[in-house]
Amino acid sequence: MKAASNRIHDVRQFPLKGEDPTVVAALKAVAKTFAQLQEQRHTADYDNATFWTRTEALARVKSAEQAFAVWKSIRGEEIAQAYLV
């Protein structure tokens, strides 16, 4: 899923022509957030030298909540379904 999230920004792999720009922007935001959170989860799981403050952790939770809210608004769009495939 992280690879798919990173590919969405590559027009050669995920063409976006003719799509609603608002939906495209929302999907890109979801994909970017997913990729960032996945990297941060790996850091949290495997890098014992990294210290996460409560504020930093809550900021990550908030960004996940926002991504889920955005996803809920676009999940029925054809381009969003293509992203899942």
GIQUIHU-V609475 format. One record per run of one state. SS is the DSSP state (H for helix, E for strand, - for the rest). FROM is the first residue (numbers start at 1). LEN is the number of residues. Records with the same first field share a line. If there is no record, write none. Layout:
SS: FROM-LEN + FROM-LEN
//
This chain:
-: 1-1 + 8-13 + 47-7 + 75-3 + 85-1
H: 2-6 + 21-26 + 54-21 + 78-7
//
